[in-house]
Amino acid sequence: MKNFKNTLGLAGVSIIALGTAFGPSSAFAATVFEIAFNQPETHPQYKAMERFGEALAERTNGEYTVQIFPNELLGAQKETVEMAQTGTIAMSLASASLLESWNPDFVVFNLPYVFDSIEHQKAVVNNPEIVGDLYNSVADQGIVVVAAFTAGSRNVYLKDHPVHTPEDLAGQKIRVMQSQTNIDMMNMMGGNGIAMGQGEVYTAIQTGVLDGGENNEVTYWSLKHLEVAPYFSYTQHLMIPDYLVMNIDYFEDMPDDVKQIFIEELQKAADYEFEVFAEDAAKSRALAEEAGAQFNEVDLQPFRDAVRPLTEQKLNSDVTKKIYDQMHAQGE
Ligand code: GCU
């Protein structure tokens, strides 16, 4: 039996005795990595992580597996990244924009119109030559980014009317993710950006605290935001990846052979998720339309012009400038 670290008592990794399955003399312990997720089990990222867990268990003979907690069961993303940081859980799936609170250089993928397409995003966000240093830059704070998934593109949706131009956003209180960059972006787009966790958005729109939100079609449908904000306008302003953020000790404590399997299977899971996301987004749109939501295309140029100063302001470190240049070389 391979050595395993007795992490019993440490939250985040559960040790389960499997003595009965293998007979009393060959009892061993399995490591279960707990993953916090803020969306339902139907989400492509949930399915990708589930596949990852199955493959990890299979290739480590059941010694390592994952348990996913969906629907913000463990809290909103910002809190669950903090839980991964302290080791209360092993991992959290969180929007890249939140990582700016740990290292401002994470802004680089959180800028409007920064990717040309999902294919461009795919070629960049899991390419270790481009992102390796950035993803490891928070190790001294206790976390590391172990994989990036796509979350499609983000678009504005409102309670009362569609958006065609920045003027249509005047006076509209729009929920954005918890990053100053996202607040500034929405203000430049013509609206009034209000930061909050995702779980509060539905009620906030319903009660008039907000006039709308911005997200991809999958989240718009699965969280039923169409019921309170039926006008979905393709502003396509952001294409922010989601990161699987892991407690550094849990990552480092895996024996090398397990770490290798872990990384290989995560990469496969990310590839799978990139493959299925667009299909899921199209299905979500169709279901939302059937339920009465209205989708409209938008002339992007006025929005691109409005947010251009944000990119100039935020690309202010050598690290972000280098990544930005590399990713554009990749897009050509
Ligand atoms: C998307 C993204 C999530 C994020 C959410 C949000 O759904 O995939 O990671 O939490 O948007 O708006 O908060």
Residues whose N, C-alpha, C, O or C-beta is under 5 A from the ligand:
A	BS01	GCU	A94 S95 A151 M177 Q198 E214 T219 D242
